[in-house]
Amino acid sequence: MSPASDLLAQTLAQPDFHPRLPQQRRLYEAAKAAIHQQLLGAGNKLPSSRDLARDLGISRNTVIAAFEQLGVEGYVTSALGSGTYVADLQAHSASMRGGFHPQQDGAGEDGAEVAPLSRRGQELTVFAAGPRYEIQPFAPGDADFSSFPFKLWQRLQNRVWREARADLLDYGQSGGYLPLRQAITEYLRISRSVKVSVEQVMVTAGTQHSLDLCAQLLADPGDTAWVEDPCYWGARRVFQANDLLLHPITVDGDGMALEPADLATNPRLIYVTPSHQYPTGAVMSLARRRELLDVALTKNAWILEDDYDSEFRYTGRPLAALQGLDTGDRVVYMGTFSKVLYPGIKIGYVVAPPQLVDAFKSALYDLQRPGQLMVQAALADFIALGHFTTHIRKIRQIYGARREMLRRTLVHQLGTHAHGVTISSEESGLHLVVELPAHVDDVALEKLAAESGIQVKALSNYYLAPPVRRGLLVGYAYCTPEKIAYYGRLLASVILSGVRR
Ligand SMILES: Cc1ncc(COP(=O)(O)O)c(C=O)c1O
């Protein structure tokens, strides 16, 4: 038996080591603990799945599944044909974030080193999506805040303060400021075909907070969450922070594509962006929507529908939400004002199915102490007086024109399919995906672009499983036409240099 097998066997033999978890999860926990304690050091080769299965007396599939989960979370790396190796967590984390040094920060009573962060904290500070720069040309997802109606907002805000309503200074216990919840209800019914009554709408501190509430209320540590692959980083982080097991499901042109192997697992949560998959832009087909609703019903799982940017559809009518098709009350729908107004407003909402309303309302109060009713009141007026619709119309026009300009610039430089490069053509969202041939290292291209002052994102960094597509996410909303023309050409030359290499 190899030393690594021996170490894992000893851990697993301890009767109090996660006795109620399934074998695959126990093995994953044992390996994770050994890696954090550096008993399995960076660069160490793990035994093959066959050898480890034999040494531990468990099935090879169990070992493979545990290795896959460790790979997904960045604990190990696999090189085709050469085996599985322990990743260098400290170097990764230190280089990405300025770093922390768990082994230098004090010793426990028995002299053993004690990390300053919890294991979860260590996982969460490994930031594989790359550093976040302040806004630079082509940062995906960033809206153009310069078109925010500052003066109007100030007037509405002043009016609320002049009314001097003491009740609006409290946390608020009823799920948010009622007129805002009413305005959201009406907007969702008309624009998104959501089936909703005002009681179901609760104002949160944005989608990140809505997801956290869902994870805390609807899943227990160790439960499985199905996520799209590639997946929105924010959602992935929240589920990890709540100790959920992420099960990636490949996304194709019709959205999340369930395979028999996926259906063999039992999720508690299913996270989807059906109207405009983040980051690929796929729209989930009607057949897939129906299938997903059926699966959720049979498996007693909750679908978390993140409808983050449906306002930005440049041709045709906005697509109806998945929630509108749900006859089994399995969908928790969520939206945000981050994109249409500004991220720092920190206001979003959940539409809970009727049976969850009381639980969400009380958790919102108990866990968050929400408050911000003065801002909510100004926003309610902003919507009720028609400014919200006008603002959406205005920025939709601006972003649509920028999108078209970026597309034209890139197509002009790169051709539509020349060099194996494809530029996404869907008419929505705040970014384009420039898909690259499989041999191109998109992470290296992201770095190269950053050296020219361009902040694109590598598609492969959004995958949990090994990436099946390579590409760059290119945001256009923030970029003025002059910048699109200049940086578009620069980006095209960076892409060409990568493709020709
Ligand atoms: C898929 C997706 N959901 C939600 C959000 C934002 O949510 P919030 O700012 O309300 O947390 C983003 C922002 O980039 C996103 O890409």
The ligand as an SDF file (V2000), in Angstrom:
LIG
                    3D

 16 16  0  0  0  0  0  0  0  0999 V2000
  -25.4990   35.3410  -13.5360 C   0  0  0  0  0  0  0  0  0  0  0  0
  -25.5170   36.5240  -12.6360 C   0  0  0  0  0  0  0  0  0  0  0  0
  -26.4120   36.5830  -11.6410 N   0  0  0  0  0  0  0  0  0  0  0  0
  -26.4490   37.6480  -10.8010 C   0  0  0  0  0  0  0  0  0  0  0  0
  -25.5610   38.7000  -10.9170 C   0  0  0  0  0  0  0  0  0  0  0  0
  -25.5760   39.9090  -10.0130 C   0  0  0  0  0  0  0  0  0  0  0  0
  -26.3090   39.7930   -8.9270 O   0  0  0  0  0  0  0  0  0  0  0  0
  -26.2300   40.7910   -7.6770 P   0  0  0  0  0  0  0  0  0  0  0  0
  -25.3330   41.9410   -8.0040 O   0  0  0  0  0  0  0  0  0  0  0  0
  -27.6350   41.2170   -7.4830 O   0  0  0  0  0  0  0  0  0  0  0  0
  -25.7170   39.9480   -6.5670 O   0  0  0  0  0  0  0  0  0  0  0  0
  -24.6030   38.6600  -11.9020 C   0  0  0  0  0  0  0  0  0  0  0  0
  -23.6120   39.7520  -11.9890 C   0  0  0  0  0  0  0  0  0  0  0  0
  -22.6680   39.7590  -12.7040 O   0  0  0  0  0  0  0  0  0  0  0  0
  -24.5900   37.5600  -12.7910 C   0  0  0  0  0  0  0  0  0  0  0  0
  -23.6810   37.5130  -13.7720 O   0  0  0  0  0  0  0  0  0  0  0  0
  1  2  1  0
  2  3  1  0
  2 15  2  0
  3  4  2  0
  4  5  1  0
  5  6  1  0
  5 12  2  0
  6  7  1  0
  7  8  1  0
  8  9  2  0
  8 10  1  0
  8 11  1  0
 12 13  1  0
 12 15  1  0
 13 14  2  0
 15 16  1  0
M  END
$$$$
